[in-house]
Amino acid sequence: MWSEIFRKLGPSGVKTRSILMTPANIPELSAIWGEEFCLSGPAELLYASQQVRLLALDPALRNSGYAILEKAGSKVRAVNYGVIRNKAELSMPGCLVEIHRHIEELIRLHSPEECAVEGLIYVQNTRTAITLGAARGSALLAAAQHGLPIYEYPPRRVKQAVVGRGGAQKAQIGYMVRTLLGLTETPEADAADALAIGLTHFQMHSSPLAALRGNHRL
């Protein structure tokens, strides 16, 4: 039965019906799709039956959004979220140290199993690009040192996943994040961005065809 369904889907990944993956049918699906099916690794293959905790990050030098989300079955809840703030008088190296330290604390406290981050954005100012890259590097270093697999998603994809269109505004992202997660208040913009990245990650890994949907693991 599974073989027949996946042949109908075909290598192009055109979905004709929803299929729930379970550990029992993983070997058969892997045999049908081969290595291409397994590109995303074992964590995604068990999403249908496991509880997964995620660290989502939107790094910046002065204000880095973060979120800890947990998915159990079809339910996603926000465990913790906020903004890592660095004062204006703190030097760039000092900011990088603080970003790294705070993220390490989050990992130790909440024990996430994966990390998701927003992809690089195009900026015309070289100095801004260097600053953003440094903040991102500091954040990802902390995640990598704890052995977390790291995934990135383009900004337009995050907006599309949460709001429904790639050109959504910050206020719309905040409203939708609050609605989707059942929060009592709208998060600050940077924290809302991190929550949106986390929701995008879970959405992109909710199908056994995740490996064909453009997930990018760093």
TILOFI-765991 format. One record per residue: residue number from 0; residue in three letters; chain; y, x, z of N, C-alpha, C in turn. Coordinates in Angstrom, 1 decimal. Layout:
BEGIN
dose	loro	martor	nc2	nc1	nc3	cac2	cac1	cac3	cc2	cc1	cc3
NUM	ALA	A	Y	X	Z	Y	X	Z	Y	X	Z;
...
END
This chain:
BEGIN
dose	loro	martor	nc2	nc1	nc3	cac2	cac1	cac3	cc2	cc1	cc3
0	MET	A	-1.2	0.8	0.0	0.0	0.0	0.0	1.3	0.9	0.0;
1	TRP	A	1.3	1.9	0.9	2.4	2.7	1.0	2.6	3.5	-0.3;
2	SER	A	1.5	4.0	-0.9	1.6	4.7	-2.2	2.2	3.9	-3.3;
3	GLU	A	1.8	2.6	-3.3	2.3	1.7	-4.3	3.8	1.5	-4.2;
4	ILE	A	4.2	1.3	-2.9	5.7	1.0	-2.7	6.5	2.2	-3.1;
5	PHE	A	6.1	3.4	-2.7	6.9	4.6	-3.0	6.9	4.9	-4.5;
6	ARG	A	5.8	4.6	-5.2	5.8	4.8	-6.7	6.8	3.9	-7.4;
7	LYS	A	7.0	2.7	-6.8	7.9	1.7	-7.3	9.4	2.3	-7.1;
8	LEU	A	9.6	2.9	-6.0	10.9	3.5	-5.7	11.2	4.7	-6.7;
9	GLY	A	10.2	5.5	-6.9	10.3	6.6	-7.8	11.2	7.7	-7.3;
10	PRO	A	11.1	8.9	-8.0	11.8	10.1	-7.5	13.3	9.9	-7.5;
11	SER	A	13.8	8.9	-8.3	15.3	8.7	-8.4	15.8	8.2	-7.1;
12	GLY	A	15.0	7.7	-6.2	15.5	7.2	-4.9	16.1	5.8	-5.0;
13	VAL	A	15.9	5.1	-6.1	16.4	3.7	-6.2	15.6	2.8	-5.2;
14	LYS	A	16.3	2.3	-4.2	15.6	1.5	-3.2	15.3	0.1	-3.7;
15	THR	A	14.1	-0.4	-3.6	13.8	-1.8	-4.0	13.5	-2.6	-2.7;
16	ARG	A	13.2	-2.0	-1.6	13.0	-2.7	-0.4	13.0	-1.7	0.8;
17	SER	A	13.2	-2.2	2.0	13.3	-1.4	3.2	11.9	-1.0	3.6;
18	ILE	A	11.7	0.2	4.1	10.4	0.7	4.6	10.6	1.4	5.9;
19	LEU	A	9.9	1.0	6.9	9.9	1.6	8.2	8.9	2.7	8.3;
20	MET	A	9.4	3.9	8.6	8.5	5.1	8.7	8.0	5.2	10.1;
21	THR	A	6.7	5.4	10.3	6.1	5.7	11.6	5.3	6.9	11.5;
22	PRO	A	5.0	7.6	12.6	4.2	8.8	12.6	2.9	8.6	11.9;
23	ALA	A	2.3	7.4	11.9	1.0	7.1	11.3	1.1	7.2	9.8;
24	ASN	A	2.2	6.9	9.1	2.2	7.0	7.7	2.9	8.2	7.1;
25	ILE	A	3.4	9.1	8.0	4.1	10.3	7.6	3.2	11.2	6.6;
26	PRO	A	1.9	11.4	7.0	1.1	12.3	6.1	1.0	11.7	4.7;
27	GLU	A	0.8	10.4	4.6	0.7	9.8	3.3	2.0	9.9	2.5;
28	LEU	A	3.1	9.6	3.1	4.4	9.7	2.4	4.7	11.1	2.0;
29	SER	A	4.4	12.1	2.9	4.6	13.5	2.6	3.7	13.9	1.4;
30	ALA	A	2.5	13.4	1.3	1.6	13.7	0.2	2.2	13.2	-1.1;
31	ILE	A	2.8	12.0	-1.1	3.4	11.4	-2.3	4.6	12.2	-2.7;
32	TRP	A	5.5	12.5	-1.8	6.8	13.1	-2.1	6.8	14.6	-2.1;
33	GLY	A	5.8	15.2	-1.4	5.7	16.6	-1.4	6.9	17.2	-0.6;
34	GLU	A	7.2	18.5	-0.9	8.2	19.2	-0.2	9.6	18.5	-0.2;
35	GLU	A	9.9	17.8	-1.3	11.2	17.2	-1.4	11.4	16.2	-0.3;
36	PHE	A	10.3	15.4	0.0	10.4	14.4	1.0	10.7	15.0	2.4;
37	CYS	A	10.3	16.2	2.6	10.4	16.8	4.0	11.6	17.7	4.1;
38	LEU	A	12.5	17.7	3.2	13.7	18.6	3.2	14.4	18.5	4.5;
39	SER	A	14.6	17.3	5.1	15.4	17.1	6.2	14.8	17.5	7.5;
40	GLY	A	13.5	17.9	7.5	12.9	18.4	8.7	12.2	17.3	9.6;
41	PRO	A	11.5	17.7	10.6	10.7	16.7	11.4	11.5	15.8	12.2;
42	ALA	A	12.7	16.2	12.6	13.5	15.3	13.5	13.8	14.0	12.9;
43	GLU	A	14.2	14.0	11.6	14.5	12.7	10.9	13.2	11.9	10.6;
44	LEU	A	12.1	12.5	10.5	10.9	11.8	10.1	10.4	10.9	11.3;
45	LEU	A	10.9	11.2	12.5	10.4	10.5	13.6	11.5	9.6	14.2;
46	TYR	A	12.6	9.4	13.4	13.7	8.6	13.9	13.3	7.1	14.2;
47	ALA	A	12.3	6.7	13.5	12.0	5.3	13.6	11.3	5.0	15.0;
48	SER	A	10.8	6.0	15.6	10.0	5.8	16.9	10.6	6.6	18.0;
49	GLN	A	11.5	7.5	17.9	12.0	8.3	18.9	13.4	8.0	19.3;
50	GLN	A	13.7	8.4	20.6	15.1	8.3	21.1	15.7	9.7	20.7;
51	VAL	A	16.9	9.6	20.1	17.6	10.9	19.7	19.0	10.9	20.3;
52	ARG	A	19.4	12.1	20.8	20.7	12.3	21.4	21.4	13.3	20.5;
53	LEU	A	22.7	12.9	20.2	23.5	13.7	19.2	24.8	14.1	19.8;
54	LEU	A	25.2	15.4	19.4	26.5	15.8	19.7	27.3	15.8	18.4;
55	ALA	A	28.4	15.0	18.3	29.2	14.9	17.1	30.6	15.6	17.4;
56	LEU	A	31.1	16.3	16.5	32.3	17.1	16.7	33.3	17.0	15.5;
57	ASP	A	34.5	16.9	15.9	35.6	17.0	14.9	36.6	18.1	15.4;
58	PRO	A	36.2	19.4	15.1	37.0	20.5	15.7	38.4	20.7	15.1;
59	ALA	A	39.3	21.1	16.0	40.6	21.5	15.6	41.1	22.5	16.8;
60	LEU	A	42.1	23.3	16.5	42.5	24.3	17.4	43.1	23.7	18.7;
61	ARG	A	43.9	22.7	18.6	44.6	22.1	19.8	43.9	20.8	20.3;
62	ASN	A	43.3	20.0	19.4	42.7	18.8	19.8	41.4	18.6	19.1;
63	SER	A	40.3	18.8	19.8	38.9	18.7	19.2	38.3	17.5	19.7;
64	GLY	A	37.9	16.6	18.8	37.2	15.4	19.2	35.7	15.7	19.4;
65	TYR	A	35.1	15.0	20.4	33.7	15.2	20.6	33.1	13.8	21.0;
66	ALA	A	31.8	13.7	20.8	31.1	12.5	21.2	29.6	12.8	21.4;
67	ILE	A	29.1	12.2	22.4	27.6	12.2	22.7	27.1	10.8	22.4;
68	LEU	A	26.3	10.7	21.4	25.7	9.4	21.1	24.2	9.4	21.2;
69	GLU	A	23.6	8.3	21.6	22.2	8.2	21.7	21.7	7.0	20.9;
70	LYS	A	20.6	7.3	20.1	20.0	6.2	19.3	18.6	6.0	19.8;
71	ALA	A	18.3	4.7	20.1	16.9	4.3	20.5	16.6	3.1	19.7;
72	GLY	A	15.6	3.3	18.7	15.3	2.2	17.8	16.5	2.0	16.9;
73	SER	A	17.0	0.7	16.9	18.1	0.4	16.0	19.4	0.4	16.8;
74	LYS	A	19.4	0.7	18.1	20.6	0.6	18.9	21.2	2.0	19.1;
75	VAL	A	22.5	2.1	19.0	23.2	3.3	19.2	24.3	3.1	20.3;
76	ARG	A	24.3	4.0	21.3	25.3	3.8	22.3	26.1	5.1	22.5;
77	ALA	A	27.3	5.0	22.9	28.2	6.1	23.2	28.0	6.6	24.7;
78	VAL	A	27.4	7.7	24.9	27.2	8.2	26.2	28.4	8.8	26.8;
79	ASN	A	29.2	9.6	26.0	30.4	10.2	26.4	31.2	10.6	25.2;
80	TYR	A	32.5	10.6	25.3	33.4	11.0	24.2	34.8	11.3	24.8;
81	GLY	A	35.5	12.1	24.0	36.8	12.5	24.4	37.4	13.5	23.5;
82	VAL	A	38.4	14.2	24.0	39.2	15.2	23.3	39.3	16.5	24.1;
83	ILE	A	39.0	17.6	23.5	39.2	18.9	24.1	40.6	19.4	23.8;
84	ARG	A	41.5	19.4	24.8	42.9	19.7	24.5	43.2	21.2	24.9;
85	ASN	A	43.9	21.8	24.1	44.5	23.2	24.4	46.0	23.1	24.3;
86	LYS	A	46.6	23.7	25.4	48.0	23.6	25.5	48.7	24.5	24.4;
87	ALA	A	49.9	24.1	24.1	50.6	24.8	23.0	50.9	26.3	23.3;
88	GLU	A	51.0	26.6	24.5	51.3	28.0	24.9	50.0	28.9	24.9;
89	LEU	A	48.9	28.3	24.8	47.6	29.1	24.8	47.4	29.7	23.4;
90	SER	A	47.1	31.0	23.4	46.9	31.8	22.2	45.8	31.3	21.4;
91	MET	A	45.7	31.6	20.1	44.6	31.2	19.2	43.3	31.7	19.8;
92	PRO	A	43.1	33.0	20.2	41.8	33.4	20.7	41.5	32.6	22.0;
93	GLY	A	42.5	32.3	22.8	42.3	31.6	24.0	41.8	30.1	23.7;
94	CYS	A	42.3	29.5	22.7	41.9	28.2	22.3	40.4	28.2	21.8;
95	LEU	A	40.0	29.3	21.1	38.7	29.4	20.6	37.7	29.5	21.8;
96	VAL	A	38.1	30.3	22.8	37.2	30.4	24.0	37.1	29.1	24.7;
97	GLU	A	38.1	28.3	24.8	38.1	27.0	25.5	37.2	26.0	24.7;
98	ILE	A	37.4	26.0	23.4	36.5	25.1	22.6	35.1	25.4	22.8;
99	HIS	A	34.7	26.7	22.7	33.3	27.1	22.9	32.8	26.8	24.3;
100	ARG	A	33.7	27.0	25.3	33.3	26.8	26.7	33.0	25.3	26.9;
101	HIS	A	33.9	24.4	26.5	33.8	23.0	26.7	32.5	22.4	26.0;
102	ILE	A	32.3	22.9	24.8	31.1	22.4	24.1	29.8	22.9	24.7;
103	GLU	A	29.8	24.1	25.2	28.6	24.5	26.0	28.4	23.7	27.2;
104	GLU	A	29.5	23.3	27.9	29.3	22.4	29.0	28.8	21.1	28.7;
105	LEU	A	29.2	20.5	27.5	28.7	19.2	27.1	27.2	19.3	26.8;
106	ILE	A	26.8	20.4	26.1	25.4	20.6	25.8	24.6	20.7	27.0;
107	ARG	A	25.0	21.4	28.0	24.3	21.6	29.2	24.2	20.3	30.0;
108	LEU	A	25.2	19.5	30.0	25.3	18.3	30.8	24.5	17.2	30.1;
109	HIS	A	24.5	17.1	28.8	23.9	15.9	28.1	22.7	16.2	27.3;
110	SER	A	22.4	17.5	27.1	21.1	17.9	26.4	21.0	17.2	25.0;
111	PRO	A	21.9	17.3	24.1	21.7	16.7	22.8	20.7	17.5	22.0;
112	GLU	A	20.1	16.8	21.1	19.0	17.5	20.3	19.5	17.9	18.9;
113	GLU	A	20.6	17.3	18.5	21.2	17.6	17.1	22.7	17.6	17.2;
114	CYS	A	23.3	18.2	16.2	24.8	18.3	16.1	25.2	17.8	14.8;
115	ALA	A	26.3	17.0	14.7	26.9	16.6	13.4	28.4	17.0	13.5;
116	VAL	A	28.9	17.4	12.3	30.3	17.8	12.2	30.8	17.3	10.9;
117	GLU	A	32.1	17.1	10.9	32.8	16.7	9.6	32.9	17.9	8.7;
118	GLY	A	32.7	17.7	7.4	32.8	18.8	6.5	34.2	19.3	6.3;
119	LEU	A	34.4	20.5	5.7	35.7	21.1	5.5	36.6	20.2	4.6;
120	ILE	A	37.8	20.1	5.0	38.8	19.4	4.1	39.6	20.4	3.3;
121	TYR	A	40.2	20.0	2.2	41.0	20.8	1.4	42.4	20.9	1.9;
122	VAL	A	42.9	22.0	2.2	44.3	22.2	2.7	45.0	23.2	1.8;
123	GLN	A	46.3	23.0	1.5	47.0	24.0	0.6	47.5	25.2	1.4;
124	ASN	A	47.7	25.0	2.7	48.3	26.0	3.5	47.2	27.0	4.0;
125	THR	A	47.2	28.2	3.6	46.2	29.2	4.0	46.1	29.4	5.5;
126	ARG	A	47.2	29.4	6.2	47.1	29.6	7.6	46.4	28.5	8.3;
127	THR	A	46.7	27.2	7.8	46.1	26.1	8.4	44.6	26.1	8.2;
128	ALA	A	44.2	26.5	7.0	42.8	26.6	6.6	42.0	27.6	7.5;
129	ILE	A	42.7	28.8	7.8	42.1	29.8	8.7	42.0	29.3	10.1;
130	THR	A	43.0	28.6	10.6	43.0	28.0	11.9	41.9	27.0	12.1;
131	LEU	A	41.8	26.1	11.1	40.7	25.1	11.2	39.3	25.7	11.1;
132	GLY	A	39.2	26.7	10.2	37.9	27.4	10.1	37.5	28.1	11.4;
133	ALA	A	38.5	28.7	12.1	38.2	29.4	13.3	37.7	28.4	14.4;
134	ALA	A	38.4	27.3	14.5	38.0	26.3	15.5	36.7	25.7	15.2;
135	ARG	A	36.4	25.4	14.0	35.1	25.0	13.6	34.0	26.0	13.9;
136	GLY	A	34.3	27.2	13.6	33.3	28.3	13.9	33.0	28.4	15.3;
137	SER	A	34.0	28.3	16.2	33.8	28.4	17.6	32.9	27.2	18.1;
138	ALA	A	33.2	26.0	17.6	32.4	24.9	18.0	30.9	25.0	17.5;
139	LEU	A	30.8	25.4	16.3	29.4	25.4	15.7	28.6	26.6	16.4;
140	LEU	A	29.3	27.6	16.8	28.6	28.8	17.4	28.0	28.3	18.7;
141	ALA	A	28.7	27.5	19.5	28.1	27.0	20.7	26.9	26.1	20.5;
142	ALA	A	26.9	25.3	19.4	25.8	24.4	19.1	24.6	25.3	18.6;
143	ALA	A	24.9	26.3	17.8	23.9	27.1	17.2	23.2	28.0	18.3;
144	GLN	A	24.0	28.4	19.3	23.4	29.2	20.4	22.4	28.5	21.2;
145	HIS	A	22.6	27.2	21.2	21.6	26.3	22.0	20.5	25.8	21.1;
146	GLY	A	20.4	26.3	19.9	19.4	25.9	19.0	19.4	24.5	18.3;
147	LEU	A	20.6	23.9	18.3	20.8	22.6	17.7	20.8	22.7	16.2;
148	PRO	A	20.1	21.8	15.5	20.2	21.7	14.1	21.6	21.1	13.8;
149	ILE	A	22.3	21.6	12.8	23.7	21.2	12.6	23.8	20.5	11.2;
150	TYR	A	24.4	19.4	11.1	24.6	18.6	9.9	26.0	18.4	9.6;
151	GLU	A	26.5	18.4	8.4	27.9	18.1	8.1	28.0	17.0	7.1;
152	TYR	A	29.1	16.2	7.2	29.3	15.1	6.3	30.8	15.1	5.8;
153	PRO	A	31.0	14.9	4.5	32.4	14.9	4.0	33.2	13.8	4.6;
154	PRO	A	34.5	14.1	4.8	35.4	13.1	5.4	35.3	11.7	4.8;
155	ARG	A	35.3	11.7	3.4	35.2	10.4	2.7	33.9	9.6	3.0;
156	ARG	A	32.8	10.4	3.2	31.6	9.7	3.4	31.6	9.1	4.8;
157	VAL	A	32.2	9.8	5.8	32.3	9.3	7.1	33.1	7.9	7.1;
158	LYS	A	34.2	7.9	6.4	35.0	6.7	6.3	34.3	5.6	5.6;
159	GLN	A	33.6	6.0	4.6	32.8	5.0	3.8	31.7	4.4	4.7;
160	ALA	A	31.0	5.2	5.5	29.9	4.7	6.3	30.4	3.8	7.5;
161	VAL	A	31.6	4.1	8.0	32.0	3.3	9.2	32.9	2.2	8.8;
162	VAL	A	33.8	2.4	7.9	34.8	1.4	7.5	34.4	0.6	6.2;
163	GLY	A	33.8	1.3	5.3	33.4	0.7	4.1	34.2	1.2	2.9;
164	ARG	A	35.1	2.1	3.1	35.9	2.7	2.0	36.3	4.1	2.4;
165	GLY	A	36.3	5.0	1.4	36.6	6.4	1.7	38.0	6.7	2.0;
166	GLY	A	38.9	5.7	1.7	40.4	6.0	1.9	40.9	5.3	3.2;
167	ALA	A	40.0	5.0	4.1	40.4	4.3	5.4	41.4	5.1	6.2;
168	GLN	A	42.2	4.4	6.9	43.2	5.0	7.8	42.6	5.2	9.2;
169	LYS	A	43.3	6.1	10.0	42.8	6.4	11.4	42.7	5.1	12.2;
170	ALA	A	43.6	4.2	12.1	43.6	3.0	13.0	42.3	2.2	12.6;
171	GLN	A	42.0	2.1	11.3	40.8	1.4	10.9	39.5	2.0	11.4;
172	ILE	A	39.5	3.3	11.4	38.3	4.0	12.0	38.1	3.7	13.5;
173	GLY	A	39.2	3.8	14.2	39.2	3.5	15.6	38.7	2.1	15.9;
174	TYR	A	39.2	1.2	15.2	38.9	-0.2	15.4	37.4	-0.5	15.1;
175	MET	A	36.9	0.1	14.0	35.5	-0.1	13.6	34.5	0.6	14.6;
176	VAL	A	34.9	1.8	15.0	34.1	2.5	16.0	34.0	1.7	17.3;
177	ARG	A	35.1	1.2	17.8	35.1	0.3	19.0	34.2	-0.9	18.8;
178	THR	A	34.3	-1.5	17.6	33.5	-2.7	17.3	32.0	-2.4	17.2;
179	LEU	A	31.7	-1.4	16.5	30.3	-1.0	16.3	29.5	-0.6	17.5;
180	LEU	A	30.3	0.1	18.4	29.7	0.6	19.6	29.9	-0.3	20.8;
181	GLY	A	30.6	-1.3	20.7	30.9	-2.3	21.8	31.7	-1.6	22.9;
182	LEU	A	32.7	-0.8	22.5	33.5	-0.1	23.5	34.6	-1.1	24.1;
183	THR	A	35.0	-0.9	25.3	36.0	-1.7	25.9	37.4	-1.4	25.5;
184	GLU	A	37.6	-0.2	24.9	38.9	0.1	24.4	38.8	1.0	23.2;
185	THR	A	39.9	1.1	22.4	39.9	1.9	21.2	40.0	3.4	21.6;
186	PRO	A	39.1	4.2	21.1	39.2	5.6	21.5	40.4	6.3	20.8;
187	GLU	A	40.9	7.4	21.4	41.9	8.2	20.8	41.4	8.6	19.4;
188	ALA	A	42.4	8.9	18.5	42.0	9.2	17.1	41.0	10.3	16.9;
189	ASP	A	41.1	11.4	17.6	40.2	12.5	17.5	38.8	12.2	18.0;
190	ALA	A	38.8	11.5	19.1	37.5	11.0	19.7	36.9	10.0	18.8;
191	ALA	A	37.7	9.1	18.2	37.1	8.1	17.3	36.5	8.8	16.0;
192	ASP	A	37.2	9.8	15.6	36.6	10.6	14.4	35.3	11.1	14.7;
193	ALA	A	35.1	11.7	15.9	33.8	12.3	16.3	32.8	11.2	16.4;
194	LEU	A	33.1	10.0	17.0	32.2	8.9	17.1	31.8	8.4	15.7;
195	ALA	A	32.7	8.4	14.8	32.4	8.0	13.4	31.5	9.0	12.7;
196	ILE	A	31.7	10.3	13.0	30.8	11.3	12.4	29.3	11.0	13.0;
197	GLY	A	29.2	10.7	14.3	27.9	10.5	14.8	27.3	9.2	14.3;
198	LEU	A	28.0	8.2	14.1	27.5	6.9	13.5	27.1	7.2	12.0;
199	THR	A	27.8	8.0	11.3	27.4	8.4	9.9	26.1	9.1	9.9;
200	HIS	A	25.9	10.0	10.8	24.7	10.8	10.9	23.5	9.9	11.1;
201	PHE	A	23.6	9.0	12.1	22.5	8.1	12.3	22.2	7.1	11.1;
202	GLN	A	23.3	6.7	10.5	23.2	5.8	9.3	22.5	6.6	8.2;
203	MET	A	22.8	7.8	8.0	22.2	8.6	6.9	20.8	9.0	7.2;
204	HIS	A	20.4	8.9	8.4	19.0	9.3	8.8	18.1	8.1	9.1;
205	SER	A	18.6	6.9	8.8	17.9	5.7	9.2	16.9	5.3	8.2;
206	SER	A	16.8	6.0	7.1	15.8	5.7	6.0	14.9	6.9	5.8;
207	PRO	A	13.6	6.6	5.4	12.7	7.7	5.1	13.1	8.4	3.8;
208	LEU	A	14.1	7.9	3.1	14.6	8.6	1.9	15.8	9.4	2.2;
209	ALA	A	16.0	9.8	3.5	17.2	10.5	3.9	17.4	11.8	3.2;
210	ALA	A	16.3	12.5	2.9	16.3	13.8	2.2	17.0	13.7	0.8;
211	LEU	A	17.0	12.5	0.3	17.5	12.3	-1.1	18.9	11.7	-1.0;
212	ARG	A	19.5	11.5	0.2	20.8	10.8	0.3	22.0	11.8	0.6;
213	GLY	A	21.8	13.0	0.3	22.9	14.0	0.4	23.1	14.5	1.8;
214	ASN	A	22.2	14.5	2.7	22.4	15.1	4.0	22.4	16.6	3.8;
215	HIS	A	23.4	17.2	4.5	23.5	18.7	4.3	23.4	19.3	5.7;
216	ARG	A	22.3	20.0	5.9	22.1	20.8	7.1	22.6	22.2	6.9;
217	LEU	A	23.4	22.7	7.8	23.9	24.0	7.7	22.9	25.1	8.1;
END
